[in-house]
Amino acid sequence: MSENRYVETIRVTGEQLVGEVKRLIHEGNVNHLIIKHEGHTVLEFPVTVGLVGVVLAPVLAAVGAAGAMLTNCTIEVIRTEPPQSS
């Protein structure tokens, strides 16, 4: 069985990074997030439906630290469903 993958690219500043990652996690249809700076992967992690605050806290701390060091970065969002229109 073949699984469709949808990849969305979002450009953000370092200050926007944590907020955007939180928003994407809460959407619920995101499977994987990859944070890149100048084409190089800085942080990559799977997003699971059962992700709770205890597990999420260290991930967001790492995202915050990466955001503090980066001025502009790209978030690659991998989904199994097409992104919802806002």
PLY file of the C-alpha trace (Angstrom):
ply
format ascii 1.0
element vertex 86
property float x
property float y
property float z
element edge 85
property int vertex1
property int vertex2
end_header
0.00 0.00 0.00
1.42 3.38 -1.04
1.14 6.30 1.36
0.83 9.82 -0.02
3.19 12.42 1.40
2.60 16.13 1.22
5.54 18.45 1.86
4.97 22.09 2.70
7.77 24.62 3.14
7.35 27.58 5.48
9.90 30.38 5.84
10.11 32.02 9.28
12.45 34.19 11.30
14.15 32.81 14.39
11.69 34.71 16.59
8.70 33.09 14.87
10.10 29.56 14.91
8.75 28.26 18.25
5.28 29.71 17.69
5.04 28.21 14.21
6.24 24.79 15.40
3.65 24.84 18.22
0.92 25.78 15.73
1.91 22.95 13.38
1.99 20.37 16.17
-1.50 21.39 17.31
-2.87 21.00 13.77
-2.78 17.26 14.28
-2.14 16.17 10.68
1.63 16.75 10.72
3.85 13.67 10.76
7.35 15.11 10.64
9.05 18.50 10.98
12.46 19.44 9.60
14.04 22.79 10.47
16.66 23.98 8.01
19.01 26.95 7.81
20.61 27.77 4.45
19.70 24.33 3.13
21.25 22.42 6.04
19.12 20.42 8.46
19.38 21.88 11.97
16.69 19.87 13.74
14.43 17.04 12.63
11.77 15.25 14.64
8.64 13.13 14.19
5.31 14.43 15.44
3.03 11.79 16.87
-0.62 12.09 17.81
0.14 11.15 21.42
2.80 13.82 21.87
2.25 15.26 25.35
3.72 18.22 27.20
6.40 16.18 28.99
7.79 14.93 25.67
7.10 18.19 23.85
8.96 20.44 26.32
12.53 19.31 25.41
11.70 19.48 21.69
10.41 23.04 22.03
13.46 23.98 24.12
15.71 22.72 21.31
13.60 24.58 18.73
13.87 27.74 20.84
17.64 27.41 21.10
17.90 26.90 17.35
15.64 29.89 16.74
17.82 32.08 18.95
20.87 31.29 16.80
19.19 31.55 13.40
17.92 34.69 11.73
15.94 33.07 8.92
15.07 29.42 8.57
12.77 27.05 6.76
10.38 24.51 8.24
9.58 21.50 6.07
6.26 20.01 7.12
5.55 16.42 6.07
1.92 15.31 6.17
-0.10 12.31 5.01
-3.07 14.56 4.23
-3.07 17.76 2.17
-2.72 20.93 4.26
-5.98 22.55 5.29
-6.79 25.91 3.74
-6.88 28.77 6.23
0 1
1 2
2 3
3 4
4 5
5 6
6 7
7 8
8 9
9 10
10 11
11 12
12 13
13 14
14 15
15 16
16 17
17 18
18 19
19 20
20 21
21 22
22 23
23 24
24 25
25 26
26 27
27 28
28 29
29 30
30 31
31 32
32 33
33 34
34 35
35 36
36 37
37 38
38 39
39 40
40 41
41 42
42 43
43 44
44 45
45 46
46 47
47 48
48 49
49 50
50 51
51 52
52 53
53 54
54 55
55 56
56 57
57 58
58 59
59 60
60 61
61 62
62 63
63 64
64 65
65 66
66 67
67 68
68 69
69 70
70 71
71 72
72 73
73 74
74 75
75 76
76 77
77 78
78 79
79 80
80 81
81 82
82 83
83 84
84 85
